[in-house]
Amino acid sequence: FKKDFIMYSYASAHTVSAILMQKNEEGIEAPIAFMSCPLKEHELKMSQIEKHAYAS
């Protein structure tokens, strides 16, 4: 891979998700992969900052 990767992550009360992107030739961010999953019962007890770290 010759281009830098960009990752955006999100954590809600019940779900974590992330998008992996790279800039195309025009400099526009283009998605490469998506990830989303519901949190398990023990993960729901994490603080919001812990959920964001987990999503990353």
PDB file of N, CA, C, O and CB in Angstrom:
ATOM      1  N   PHE A   1       0.841  -1.183   0.000  1.00  0.00           N
ATOM      2  CA  PHE A   1       0.000   0.000   0.000  1.00  0.00           C
ATOM      3  C   PHE A   1       0.878   1.235   0.000  1.00  0.00           C
ATOM      4  O   PHE A   1       1.803   1.348   0.804  1.00  0.00           O
ATOM      5  CB  PHE A   1      -0.952   0.005   1.210  1.00  0.00           C
ATOM      6  N   LYS A   2       0.593   2.143  -0.885  1.00  0.00           N
ATOM      7  CA  LYS A   2       1.404   3.352  -1.005  1.00  0.00           C
ATOM      8  C   LYS A   2       0.717   4.581  -0.430  1.00  0.00           C
ATOM      9  O   LYS A   2       1.370   5.596  -0.189  1.00  0.00           O
ATOM     10  CB  LYS A   2       1.746   3.598  -2.449  1.00  0.00           C
ATOM     11  N   LYS A   3      -0.585   4.505  -0.209  1.00  0.00           N
ATOM     12  CA  LYS A   3      -1.334   5.649   0.322  1.00  0.00           C
ATOM     13  C   LYS A   3      -1.598   5.451   1.810  1.00  0.00           C
ATOM     14  O   LYS A   3      -1.696   4.327   2.300  1.00  0.00           O
ATOM     15  CB  LYS A   3      -2.670   5.839  -0.442  1.00  0.00           C
ATOM     16  N   ASP A   4      -1.709   6.574   2.511  1.00  0.00           N
ATOM     17  CA  ASP A   4      -2.051   6.512   3.932  1.00  0.00           C
ATOM     18  C   ASP A   4      -3.486   6.030   4.105  1.00  0.00           C
ATOM     19  O   ASP A   4      -4.340   6.262   3.249  1.00  0.00           O
ATOM     20  CB  ASP A   4      -1.862   7.892   4.602  1.00  0.00           C
ATOM     21  N   PHE A   5      -3.736   5.361   5.217  1.00  0.00           N
ATOM     22  CA  PHE A   5      -5.080   4.938   5.571  1.00  0.00           C
ATOM     23  C   PHE A   5      -5.698   5.972   6.502  1.00  0.00           C
ATOM     24  O   PHE A   5      -5.002   6.607   7.295  1.00  0.00           O
ATOM     25  CB  PHE A   5      -5.067   3.537   6.232  1.00  0.00           C
ATOM     26  N   ILE A   6      -7.008   6.131   6.395  1.00  0.00           N
ATOM     27  CA  ILE A   6      -7.778   7.002   7.273  1.00  0.00           C
ATOM     28  C   ILE A   6      -8.859   6.129   7.888  1.00  0.00           C
ATOM     29  O   ILE A   6      -9.537   5.385   7.179  1.00  0.00           O
ATOM     30  CB  ILE A   6      -8.390   8.246   6.498  1.00  0.00           C
ATOM     31  N   MET A   7      -9.023   6.215   9.205  1.00  0.00           N
ATOM     32  CA  MET A   7     -10.059   5.418   9.850  1.00  0.00           C
ATOM     33  C   MET A   7     -10.940   6.317  10.703  1.00  0.00           C
ATOM     34  O   MET A   7     -10.454   7.123  11.497  1.00  0.00           O
ATOM     35  CB  MET A   7      -9.437   4.296  10.706  1.00  0.00           C
ATOM     36  N   TYR A   8     -12.238   6.162  10.525  1.00  0.00           N
ATOM     37  CA  TYR A   8     -13.218   6.835  11.356  1.00  0.00           C
ATOM     38  C   TYR A   8     -13.914   5.763  12.176  1.00  0.00           C
ATOM     39  O   TYR A   8     -14.300   4.719  11.649  1.00  0.00           O
ATOM     40  CB  TYR A   8     -14.240   7.667  10.499  1.00  0.00           C
ATOM     41  N   SER A   9     -14.074   6.022  13.464  1.00  0.00           N
ATOM     42  CA  SER A   9     -14.771   5.053  14.312  1.00  0.00           C
ATOM     43  C   SER A   9     -15.889   5.754  15.060  1.00  0.00           C
ATOM     44  O   SER A   9     -15.867   6.969  15.260  1.00  0.00           O
ATOM     45  CB  SER A   9     -13.794   4.374  15.306  1.00  0.00           C
ATOM     46  N   TYR A  10     -16.866   4.957  15.466  1.00  0.00           N
ATOM     47  CA  TYR A  10     -18.031   5.480  16.171  1.00  0.00           C
ATOM     48  C   TYR A  10     -18.468   4.451  17.199  1.00  0.00           C
ATOM     49  O   TYR A  10     -18.405   3.246  16.957  1.00  0.00           O
ATOM     50  CB  TYR A  10     -19.193   5.814  15.184  1.00  0.00           C
ATOM     51  N   ALA A  11     -18.906   4.935  18.331  1.00  0.00           N
ATOM     52  CA  ALA A  11     -19.433   4.044  19.366  1.00  0.00           C
ATOM     53  C   ALA A  11     -20.715   4.646  19.918  1.00  0.00           C
ATOM     54  O   ALA A  11     -20.726   5.783  20.389  1.00  0.00           O
ATOM     55  CB  ALA A  11     -18.389   3.815  20.507  1.00  0.00           C
ATOM     56  N   SER A  12     -21.779   3.886  19.858  1.00  0.00           N
ATOM     57  CA  SER A  12     -23.038   4.302  20.471  1.00  0.00           C
ATOM     58  C   SER A  12     -23.213   3.502  21.753  1.00  0.00           C
ATOM     59  O   SER A  12     -22.293   2.804  22.180  1.00  0.00           O
ATOM     60  CB  SER A  12     -24.254   4.093  19.497  1.00  0.00           C
ATOM     61  N   ALA A  13     -24.351   3.594  22.350  1.00  0.00           N
ATOM     62  CA  ALA A  13     -24.607   2.860  23.590  1.00  0.00           C
ATOM     63  C   ALA A  13     -24.580   1.351  23.367  1.00  0.00           C
ATOM     64  O   ALA A  13     -24.243   0.597  24.280  1.00  0.00           O
ATOM     65  CB  ALA A  13     -25.952   3.274  24.179  1.00  0.00           C
ATOM     66  N   HIS A  14     -24.938   0.898  22.147  1.00  0.00           N
ATOM     67  CA  HIS A  14     -25.096  -0.536  21.897  1.00  0.00           C
ATOM     68  C   HIS A  14     -24.266  -1.098  20.743  1.00  0.00           C
ATOM     69  O   HIS A  14     -24.259  -2.309  20.522  1.00  0.00           O
ATOM     70  CB  HIS A  14     -26.518  -0.820  21.634  1.00  0.00           C
ATOM     71  N   THR A  15     -23.563  -0.225  20.000  1.00  0.00           N
ATOM     72  CA  THR A  15     -22.869  -0.663  18.788  1.00  0.00           C
ATOM     73  C   THR A  15     -21.551   0.084  18.611  1.00  0.00           C
ATOM     74  O   THR A  15     -21.427   1.243  19.006  1.00  0.00           O
ATOM     75  CB  THR A  15     -23.759  -0.457  17.558  1.00  0.00           C
ATOM     76  N   VAL A  16     -20.568  -0.590  18.011  1.00  0.00           N
ATOM     77  CA  VAL A  16     -19.350   0.083  17.565  1.00  0.00           C
ATOM     78  C   VAL A  16     -19.234  -0.123  16.061  1.00  0.00           C
ATOM     79  O   VAL A  16     -19.648  -1.152  15.528  1.00  0.00           O
ATOM     80  CB  VAL A  16     -18.077  -0.460  18.318  1.00  0.00           C
ATOM     81  N   SER A  17     -18.665   0.869  15.387  1.00  0.00           N
ATOM     82  CA  SER A  17     -18.487   0.749  13.947  1.00  0.00           C
ATOM     83  C   SER A  17     -17.264   1.546  13.517  1.00  0.00           C
ATOM     84  O   SER A  17     -16.792   2.428  14.234  1.00  0.00           O
ATOM     85  CB  SER A  17     -19.747   1.231  13.193  1.00  0.00           C
ATOM     86  N   ALA A  18     -16.762   1.216  12.328  1.00  0.00           N
ATOM     87  CA  ALA A  18     -15.588   1.902  11.793  1.00  0.00           C
ATOM     88  C   ALA A  18     -15.616   1.848  10.272  1.00  0.00           C
ATOM     89  O   ALA A  18     -16.197   0.945   9.671  1.00  0.00           O
ATOM     90  CB  ALA A  18     -14.282   1.272  12.338  1.00  0.00           C
ATOM     91  N   ILE A  19     -14.971   2.840   9.668  1.00  0.00           N
ATOM     92  CA  ILE A  19     -14.811   2.895   8.217  1.00  0.00           C
ATOM     93  C   ILE A  19     -13.327   3.106   7.932  1.00  0.00           C
ATOM     94  O   ILE A  19     -12.699   3.997   8.503  1.00  0.00           O
ATOM     95  CB  ILE A  19     -15.692   4.040   7.575  1.00  0.00           C
ATOM     96  N   LEU A  20     -12.776   2.288   7.052  1.00  0.00           N
ATOM     97  CA  LEU A  20     -11.392   2.426   6.613  1.00  0.00           C
ATOM     98  C   LEU A  20     -11.409   3.070   5.231  1.00  0.00           C
ATOM     99  O   LEU A  20     -12.110   2.601   4.334  1.00  0.00           O
ATOM    100  CB  LEU A  20     -10.651   1.036   6.590  1.00  0.00           C
ATOM    101  N   MET A  21     -10.636   4.150   5.056  1.00  0.00           N
ATOM    102  CA  MET A  21     -10.668   4.911   3.808  1.00  0.00           C
ATOM    103  C   MET A  21      -9.261   5.249   3.331  1.00  0.00           C
ATOM    104  O   MET A  21      -8.295   5.190   4.092  1.00  0.00           O
ATOM    105  CB  MET A  21     -11.482   6.192   3.988  1.00  0.00           C
ATOM    106  N   GLN A  22      -9.170   5.604   2.054  1.00  0.00           N
ATOM    107  CA  GLN A  22      -7.960   6.169   1.462  1.00  0.00           C
ATOM    108  C   GLN A  22      -8.391   7.270   0.502  1.00  0.00           C
ATOM    109  O   GLN A  22      -9.491   7.228  -0.049  1.00  0.00           O
ATOM    110  CB  GLN A  22      -7.103   5.068   0.726  1.00  0.00           C
ATOM    111  N   LYS A  23      -7.522   8.250   0.306  1.00  0.00           N
ATOM    112  CA  LYS A  23      -7.818   9.307  -0.659  1.00  0.00           C
ATOM    113  C   LYS A  23      -7.498   8.802  -2.067  1.00  0.00           C
ATOM    114  O   LYS A  23      -6.460   8.185  -2.307  1.00  0.00           O
ATOM    115  CB  LYS A  23      -7.009  10.603  -0.336  1.00  0.00           C
ATOM    116  N   ASN A  24      -8.425   9.083  -2.990  1.00  0.00           N
ATOM    117  CA  ASN A  24      -8.201   8.679  -4.379  1.00  0.00           C
ATOM    118  C   ASN A  24      -7.341   9.726  -5.099  1.00  0.00           C
ATOM    119  O   ASN A  24      -6.822  10.642  -4.461  1.00  0.00           O
ATOM    120  CB  ASN A  24      -9.557   8.486  -5.119  1.00  0.00           C
ATOM    121  N   GLU A  25      -7.190   9.597  -6.400  1.00  0.00           N
ATOM    122  CA  GLU A  25      -6.328  10.494  -7.172  1.00  0.00           C
ATOM    123  C   GLU A  25      -6.787  11.945  -7.109  1.00  0.00           C
ATOM    124  O   GLU A  25      -5.976  12.861  -7.243  1.00  0.00           O
ATOM    125  CB  GLU A  25      -6.276  10.044  -8.613  1.00  0.00           C
ATOM    126  N   GLU A  26      -8.086  12.158  -6.905  1.00  0.00           N
ATOM    127  CA  GLU A  26      -8.633  13.517  -6.813  1.00  0.00           C
ATOM    128  C   GLU A  26      -8.567  14.071  -5.390  1.00  0.00           C
ATOM    129  O   GLU A  26      -8.969  15.210  -5.148  1.00  0.00           O
ATOM    130  CB  GLU A  26     -10.077  13.533  -7.302  1.00  0.00           C
ATOM    131  N   GLY A  27      -8.062  13.271  -4.448  1.00  0.00           N
ATOM    132  CA  GLY A  27      -7.975  13.710  -3.058  1.00  0.00           C
ATOM    133  C   GLY A  27      -9.250  13.513  -2.261  1.00  0.00           C
ATOM    134  O   GLY A  27      -9.381  14.024  -1.149  1.00  0.00           O
ATOM    135  N   ILE A  28     -10.186  12.774  -2.829  1.00  0.00           N
ATOM    136  CA  ILE A  28     -11.455  12.500  -2.153  1.00  0.00           C
ATOM    137  C   ILE A  28     -11.334  11.191  -1.389  1.00  0.00           C
ATOM    138  O   ILE A  28     -10.832  10.198  -1.915  1.00  0.00           O
ATOM    139  CB  ILE A  28     -12.635  12.440  -3.169  1.00  0.00           C
ATOM    140  N   GLU A  29     -11.799  11.197  -0.142  1.00  0.00           N
ATOM    141  CA  GLU A  29     -11.738   9.978   0.672  1.00  0.00           C
ATOM    142  C   GLU A  29     -12.704   8.932   0.125  1.00  0.00           C
ATOM    143  O   GLU A  29     -13.893   9.200  -0.053  1.00  0.00           O
ATOM    144  CB  GLU A  29     -12.066  10.289   2.153  1.00  0.00           C
ATOM    145  N   ALA A  30     -12.182   7.750  -0.136  1.00  0.00           N
ATOM    146  CA  ALA A  30     -12.982   6.651  -0.676  1.00  0.00           C
ATOM    147  C   ALA A  30     -12.971   5.493   0.317  1.00  0.00           C
ATOM    148  O   ALA A  30     -11.909   5.117   0.812  1.00  0.00           O
ATOM    149  CB  ALA A  30     -12.443   6.193  -2.066  1.00  0.00           C
ATOM    150  N   PRO A  31     -14.148   4.918   0.615  1.00  0.00           N
ATOM    151  CA  PRO A  31     -14.201   3.813   1.571  1.00  0.00           C
ATOM    152  C   PRO A  31     -13.570   2.542   1.012  1.00  0.00           C
ATOM    153  O   PRO A  31     -13.708   2.226  -0.169  1.00  0.00           O
ATOM    154  CB  PRO A  31     -15.640   3.538   1.969  1.00  0.00           C
ATOM    155  N   ILE A  32     -12.879   1.826   1.887  1.00  0.00           N
ATOM    156  CA  ILE A  32     -12.272   0.544   1.537  1.00  0.00           C
ATOM    157  C   ILE A  32     -13.000  -0.585   2.255  1.00  0.00           C
ATOM    158  O   ILE A  32     -13.262  -1.637   1.673  1.00  0.00           O
ATOM    159  CB  ILE A  32     -10.767   0.532   1.894  1.00  0.00           C
ATOM    160  N   ALA A  33     -13.326  -0.356   3.531  1.00  0.00           N
ATOM    161  CA  ALA A  33     -13.989  -1.398   4.326  1.00  0.00           C
ATOM    162  C   ALA A  33     -14.860  -0.753   5.397  1.00  0.00           C
ATOM    163  O   ALA A  33     -14.575   0.338   5.892  1.00  0.00           O
ATOM    164  CB  ALA A  33     -12.945  -2.349   4.978  1.00  0.00           C
ATOM    165  N   PHE A  34     -15.927  -1.462   5.734  1.00  0.00           N
ATOM    166  CA  PHE A  34     -16.834  -1.047   6.797  1.00  0.00           C
ATOM    167  C   PHE A  34     -16.887  -2.145   7.846  1.00  0.00           C
ATOM    168  O   PHE A  34     -16.757  -3.326   7.524  1.00  0.00           O
ATOM    169  CB  PHE A  34     -18.254  -0.740   6.239  1.00  0.00           C
ATOM    170  N   MET A  35     -17.076  -1.757   9.099  1.00  0.00           N
ATOM    171  CA  MET A  35     -17.220  -2.727  10.188  1.00  0.00           C
ATOM    172  C   MET A  35     -18.257  -2.186  11.157  1.00  0.00           C
ATOM    173  O   MET A  35     -18.252  -1.000  11.486  1.00  0.00           O
ATOM    174  CB  MET A  35     -15.848  -2.994  10.914  1.00  0.00           C
ATOM    175  N   SER A  36     -19.135  -3.049  11.606  1.00  0.00           N
ATOM    176  CA  SER A  36     -20.110  -2.677  12.616  1.00  0.00           C
ATOM    177  C   SER A  36     -20.506  -3.932  13.378  1.00  0.00           C
ATOM    178  O   SER A  36     -20.707  -4.994  12.788  1.00  0.00           O
ATOM    179  CB  SER A  36     -21.354  -1.988  11.978  1.00  0.00           C
ATOM    180  N   CYS A  37     -20.613  -3.800  14.686  1.00  0.00           N
ATOM    181  CA  CYS A  37     -21.060  -4.955  15.464  1.00  0.00           C
ATOM    182  C   CYS A  37     -21.732  -4.492  16.752  1.00  0.00           C
ATOM    183  O   CYS A  37     -21.347  -3.487  17.351  1.00  0.00           O
ATOM    184  CB  CYS A  37     -19.873  -5.891  15.782  1.00  0.00           C
ATOM    185  N   PRO A  38     -22.737  -5.244  17.159  1.00  0.00           N
ATOM    186  CA  PRO A  38     -23.387  -4.920  18.429  1.00  0.00           C
ATOM    187  C   PRO A  38     -22.474  -5.297  19.585  1.00  0.00           C
ATOM    188  O   PRO A  38     -21.687  -6.238  19.491  1.00  0.00           O
ATOM    189  CB  PRO A  38     -24.747  -5.647  18.554  1.00  0.00           C
ATOM    190  N   LEU A  39     -22.590  -4.560  20.662  1.00  0.00           N
ATOM    191  CA  LEU A  39     -21.793  -4.863  21.849  1.00  0.00           C
ATOM    192  C   LEU A  39     -22.434  -5.999  22.632  1.00  0.00           C
ATOM    193  O   LEU A  39     -23.657  -6.106  22.716  1.00  0.00           O
ATOM    194  CB  LEU A  39     -21.640  -3.614  22.740  1.00  0.00           C
ATOM    195  N   LYS A  40     -21.591  -6.837  23.199  1.00  0.00           N
ATOM    196  CA  LYS A  40     -22.067  -7.931  24.046  1.00  0.00           C
ATOM    197  C   LYS A  40     -22.420  -7.374  25.424  1.00  0.00           C
ATOM    198  O   LYS A  40     -22.070  -6.243  25.761  1.00  0.00           O
ATOM    199  CB  LYS A  40     -20.994  -9.062  24.162  1.00  0.00           C
ATOM    200  N   GLU A  41     -23.105  -8.174  26.194  1.00  0.00           N
ATOM    201  CA  GLU A  41     -23.614  -7.715  27.490  1.00  0.00           C
ATOM    202  C   GLU A  41     -22.518  -7.121  28.369  1.00  0.00           C
ATOM    203  O   GLU A  41     -22.715  -6.060  28.961  1.00  0.00           O
ATOM    204  CB  GLU A  41     -24.282  -8.864  28.220  1.00  0.00           C
ATOM    205  N   HIS A  42     -21.362  -7.787  28.463  1.00  0.00           N
ATOM    206  CA  HIS A  42     -20.292  -7.265  29.314  1.00  0.00           C
ATOM    207  C   HIS A  42     -19.648  -6.007  28.716  1.00  0.00           C
ATOM    208  O   HIS A  42     -19.099  -5.192  29.457  1.00  0.00           O
ATOM    209  CB  HIS A  42     -19.227  -8.341  29.533  1.00  0.00           C
ATOM    210  N   GLU A  43     -19.705  -5.838  27.393  1.00  0.00           N
ATOM    211  CA  GLU A  43     -19.147  -4.650  26.750  1.00  0.00           C
ATOM    212  C   GLU A  43     -20.051  -3.432  26.926  1.00  0.00           C
ATOM    213  O   GLU A  43     -19.581  -2.295  26.887  1.00  0.00           O
ATOM    214  CB  GLU A  43     -18.920  -4.914  25.269  1.00  0.00           C
ATOM    215  N   LEU A  44     -21.337  -3.670  27.119  1.00  0.00           N
ATOM    216  CA  LEU A  44     -22.276  -2.571  27.334  1.00  0.00           C
ATOM    217  C   LEU A  44     -21.955  -1.793  28.608  1.00  0.00           C
ATOM    218  O   LEU A  44     -22.365  -0.641  28.754  1.00  0.00           O
ATOM    219  CB  LEU A  44     -23.702  -3.105  27.399  1.00  0.00           C
ATOM    220  N   LYS A  45     -21.230  -2.412  29.518  1.00  0.00           N
ATOM    221  CA  LYS A  45     -20.889  -1.773  30.793  1.00  0.00           C
ATOM    222  C   LYS A  45     -19.687  -0.837  30.673  1.00  0.00           C
ATOM    223  O   LYS A  45     -19.382  -0.108  31.616  1.00  0.00           O
ATOM    224  CB  LYS A  45     -20.606  -2.833  31.843  1.00  0.00           C
ATOM    225  N   MET A  46     -19.003  -0.848  29.528  1.00  0.00           N
ATOM    226  CA  MET A  46     -17.841   0.020  29.335  1.00  0.00           C
ATOM    227  C   MET A  46     -18.278   1.485  29.276  1.00  0.00           C
ATOM    228  O   MET A  46     -19.402   1.800  28.885  1.00  0.00           O
ATOM    229  CB  MET A  46     -17.080  -0.369  28.043  1.00  0.00           C
ATOM    230  N   SER A  47     -17.364   2.368  29.674  1.00  0.00           N
ATOM    231  CA  SER A  47     -17.638   3.800  29.545  1.00  0.00           C
ATOM    232  C   SER A  47     -17.625   4.169  28.062  1.00  0.00           C
ATOM    233  O   SER A  47     -17.160   3.393  27.226  1.00  0.00           O
ATOM    234  CB  SER A  47     -16.592   4.653  30.343  1.00  0.00           C
ATOM    235  N   GLN A  48     -18.133   5.345  27.745  1.00  0.00           N
ATOM    236  CA  GLN A  48     -18.186   5.766  26.345  1.00  0.00           C
ATOM    237  C   GLN A  48     -16.784   5.875  25.744  1.00  0.00           C
ATOM    238  O   GLN A  48     -16.580   5.499  24.589  1.00  0.00           O
ATOM    239  CB  GLN A  48     -18.915   7.109  26.221  1.00  0.00           C
ATOM    240  N   ILE A  49     -15.835   6.373  26.494  1.00  0.00           N
ATOM    241  CA  ILE A  49     -14.455   6.490  25.985  1.00  0.00           C
ATOM    242  C   ILE A  49     -13.847   5.109  25.740  1.00  0.00           C
ATOM    243  O   ILE A  49     -13.085   4.931  24.789  1.00  0.00           O
ATOM    244  CB  ILE A  49     -13.574   7.287  26.982  1.00  0.00           C
ATOM    245  N   GLU A  50     -14.175   4.130  26.587  1.00  0.00           N
ATOM    246  CA  GLU A  50     -13.695   2.759  26.378  1.00  0.00           C
ATOM    247  C   GLU A  50     -14.317   2.159  25.115  1.00  0.00           C
ATOM    248  O   GLU A  50     -13.652   1.430  24.378  1.00  0.00           O
ATOM    249  CB  GLU A  50     -14.022   1.876  27.608  1.00  0.00           C
ATOM    250  N   LYS A  51     -15.588   2.467  24.868  1.00  0.00           N
ATOM    251  CA  LYS A  51     -16.251   1.975  23.657  1.00  0.00           C
ATOM    252  C   LYS A  51     -15.605   2.566  22.407  1.00  0.00           C
ATOM    253  O   LYS A  51     -15.427   1.865  21.411  1.00  0.00           O
ATOM    254  CB  LYS A  51     -17.752   2.314  23.688  1.00  0.00           C
ATOM    255  N   HIS A  52     -15.253   3.849  22.454  1.00  0.00           N
ATOM    256  CA  HIS A  52     -14.576   4.473  21.314  1.00  0.00           C
ATOM    257  C   HIS A  52     -13.210   3.838  21.084  1.00  0.00           C
ATOM    258  O   HIS A  52     -12.829   3.590  19.940  1.00  0.00           O
ATOM    259  CB  HIS A  52     -14.425   5.986  21.538  1.00  0.00           C
ATOM    260  N   ALA A  53     -12.476   3.576  22.148  1.00  0.00           N
ATOM    261  CA  ALA A  53     -11.168   2.919  22.017  1.00  0.00           C
ATOM    262  C   ALA A  53     -11.338   1.513  21.449  1.00  0.00           C
ATOM    263  O   ALA A  53     -10.540   1.078  20.618  1.00  0.00           O
ATOM    264  CB  ALA A  53     -10.442   2.860  23.387  1.00  0.00           C
ATOM    265  N   TYR A  54     -12.367   0.804  21.889  1.00  0.00           N
ATOM    266  CA  TYR A  54     -12.652  -0.545  21.399  1.00  0.00           C
ATOM    267  C   TYR A  54     -12.983  -0.513  19.904  1.00  0.00           C
ATOM    268  O   TYR A  54     -12.567  -1.397  19.156  1.00  0.00           O
ATOM    269  CB  TYR A  54     -13.819  -1.176  22.194  1.00  0.00           C
ATOM    270  N   ALA A  55     -13.724   0.498  19.475  1.00  0.00           N
ATOM    271  CA  ALA A  55     -14.085   0.625  18.060  1.00  0.00           C
ATOM    272  C   ALA A  55     -12.859   0.889  17.197  1.00  0.00           C
ATOM    273  O   ALA A  55     -12.820   0.512  16.025  1.00  0.00           O
ATOM    274  CB  ALA A  55     -15.106   1.747  17.870  1.00  0.00           C
ATOM    275  N   SER A  56     -11.868   1.533  17.779  1.00  0.00           N
ATOM    276  CA  SER A  56     -10.653   1.862  17.015  1.00  0.00           C
ATOM    277  C   SER A  56      -9.753   0.665  16.927  1.00  0.00           C
ATOM    278  O   SER A  56      -8.682   0.739  16.325  1.00  0.00           O
ATOM    279  CB  SER A  56      -9.898   3.036  17.649  1.00  0.00           C
TER     280      SER A  56
END
